[in-house]
């Protein structure tokens, strides 16, 4: 009696294909540093779009405006401040905001990771600095510094640090 | 005053930013403030008017560098694609270039004033020589003196003209040498300094005056000058034209102010008149000389027609010589033309003929070769040797016959 090997060969082929495909999907480059060393200060155009030529990102500020202000508050956003930490999250705020928005980039989108309340009053002249792995929010009017990460404000805030 | 205010601005911004740097408020702010001082320094360097000013700006660049040294890494990122040190190097290089340019301008400004003085003194000397030649010409025209004295006066007049032309040549050479060294990119900067030069010392006025004098002299010629004088005057004009073509536009820009193009056109028109007069007198004088030497050339009034007339003359004379092998009539014609060609065109007038391109070297060389052919054809052929040879042959044959009969 002769054995039929044809089904076995087909199974081996299929198994090999699955193994190779799985290996391809797992191709990952690790320890990528997305950090943007200096914040970008972007001026919205008439449509509310901001373009960061150097770091290559364009988005609209209207969604942030809706988050921050009620419809009866006629506030113009003159400048948007943006910085990216090593993990790749964008930290976005602007003058008169109360929050810093930590946004996670996706396919053609920025998804809110964390909305960090940084001030009871509206911010006046905020600025971002990148220090090692963290983002600093500097309230230049009060010289107060908040250390932020994608999860919120870090406990060990240094005030008036140089 | 403007400079002082600019310096105060820079110091003020520097003091402000020193405070900012100490407070370390915002990296972005540090970048903006660095860029503000940098831009202001760059503008001040570009508009600096003196070497001292640039020196002081170089010190300010050093201060800027010292102030931001600690923020170099940040600024390397902030100033991408340039680095912090590249940006400062660029600023220093700009300052050094500005300093170099200002040194040249200062030097050239002084040179311009010196040159104007020099031109004025040439102008006075030429005016003096003009007066002398005018008075000699008048003396010749009014002269009722003996032929010997008249001849001496004409000789003095011609020498005076020669001296005058030499001065004009020196002046134009001096002008050329001085302006050739001017760097064209600094001409706009030294224009202002050139405006300080008084009107009568303005080189354009001097040049225009010299051209007008020459046109007048050429038009007033009443036959006292010889071909050599006309050739020299033609060469002076050519040289003047050549120099003007090279530096005329720059001179007009420098000294013509708002009327630069009118000056340029005006002088070019006058140069055209001068050239026409000098050329007409020179060709007419050569023609007259040839007529006196009984050399009949076709009409000519420029290089091409003169060359063509000589070629035709030699070619016809060579053909004619072939028909008259025995007579030496054509050889005398050859000799007359040879004397003119070698004695005048190539020797006595040679320098002016070449410099004024009355004939080019190639044309002279072609005519030389045609002259040799003409000489060979014009030389009367001697039949003495063939006759003697024939006689000798007959004698030998006769002797052989006599001897043979005896035997």
Interface residues (C-beta under 8 A of the other chain):
Chain A: X37 X38 X39 X41 X54 X81 X127 X128 X129 X130 X138 X140 X143 X161 X162
Chain B: X22 X23 X24 X25 X26 X27 X28 X29 X31 X74 X77 X78 X80
